[in-house]
Amino acid sequence: MTGVAEEGTDAETSAGGDSRPARRPLNPLKPEVFKNRPHKRALVEHLRSLIEAADLASKHVAPGVALSASALSKNLSGDRLPHRSTVEAIIQLCEASEEVRALSLRLHTAALGEAHPAFAERLVMADA
């Protein structure tokens, strides 16, 4: 009987028991950095949702987008506006569709224009 119980346990593990440790959630957003910056918030929330939908751990995303874990954390908590290349790398890493890529880049352009109002019109024209 002991062999049957052990056999059942092994079968459960190999048949679908998930032995992978739980993914640590992303750091919480910092509301104070989004004051009067709705486009920045939309971009950050969008990027976070892409990463979560792809079921990626931030420790795997950071090297995939050529950032340190600390820099990625700042980008995904709202402390720092990500560079366009970082947005592109996250899109590629998450294997997002062309439609999602276009939306992501529009969100980035809007957030960048919000951060630099003097260049907002030029940024939109350059992105068109």
N, C-alpha and C positions, 0 to 999 in steps of 0.2 A: 504494500500500500504506500509505503514511503516513496518508492520510485514513481508511482503514479502522480502523487502530489507534486513532486519536484518537476516531473515532466509537464504537468499542467501549468506550473508557474513559468517555466521557460517558454512554453507556447504562448502564454498571455503576453510575455515581454516581447517576443518576436512578432506576434500577430498584430500589434498595434499599441502596446503600452509605450507611452512616450517617456523615455528616460532623459530627454533633453531638459536642462534646467530652465526655469521660467525666465523669459526675457525681461531685463530690468527696464522699467518704463523711462521714457525721456524725462528730463528735468522739467518741472512745471514752468509755464509761461510767467513772465514778470509783467503784470499789468501796467506798471508805471512806465515801462519803456515804450508802450504803445499809445500813450496819451497823445491825442491828435495825430495818430499815425495808423488809420484803419487799413491802409494798403499794406503796410509793413506787417501788421497782424495777420491779414489774409494770406500773405505770402508764407509767413512762418507756419501758420496752421496748415496750409496746403502742403508744404514740404514735410511736415511732421506726419500728415495723413498718408502721404506717399510711402514714407519709410515704414509706418505701422502697417499699411496694407500689404507691403512687400514682406512683412514679418521679419524685418532686419533688425538686428541689435546694433545700437549706436557704436559699439566697439568694432563692428564689422564695416560700418558705414564710413567711419573716419579715414581709415587707410584707403578705402575705395574711392574717396573723393579728394585724396591727398591733403588731408588736414589732420592736425593733432586732435585728440579727443576733446581737449579743452576748447580749441577753436570751433569745432563742430558744435559743442554744447552752447557756446555763445551765439552761434548762428541760429540754433534751434530753440533757444529760450527767448530770443528777441534782443539780447544785449548788443548784437552786431548784425548789420545787414549783410547777408551773404553776397559774395561776388557772383557775377553772372556765370563764371566758369564752375563755381561750386553748385549753383542751381542746375546747370547742364549735367554735371557729374552725378548728382543725386537722381536726376531724371533717368540717366543711362543705367545707373546701378539698380534702380527700381524697375527697370525694363518697362517704362511708361510708354503709352501710345504717342503718336505724333500729335494728336489732339490735346492730350495732357501736357505734352511738351510746350505747345503753343500757349496754352493757358498759363502754364508756369512762368514762361518768359514775359507774358503780358503783365502778370502779377508783379514780377521783378521790376519791370520798367515802371509800373505805377508806384511801387515802393521807393524806387530810386528817385523818381520825380518828386515824390513827397519829401524825401530827405534833402533834395537839392532843387527847390522851386524855380530858381533862375534857369535851370536847364530842362525843366519838365517838358516844355513844348518840343524842344530839340530831340529829347529822348524818344518821345512818342513818334516823331517823324522818322527818326533813325531806325526805329524798330518796325516800322510799317513795311 
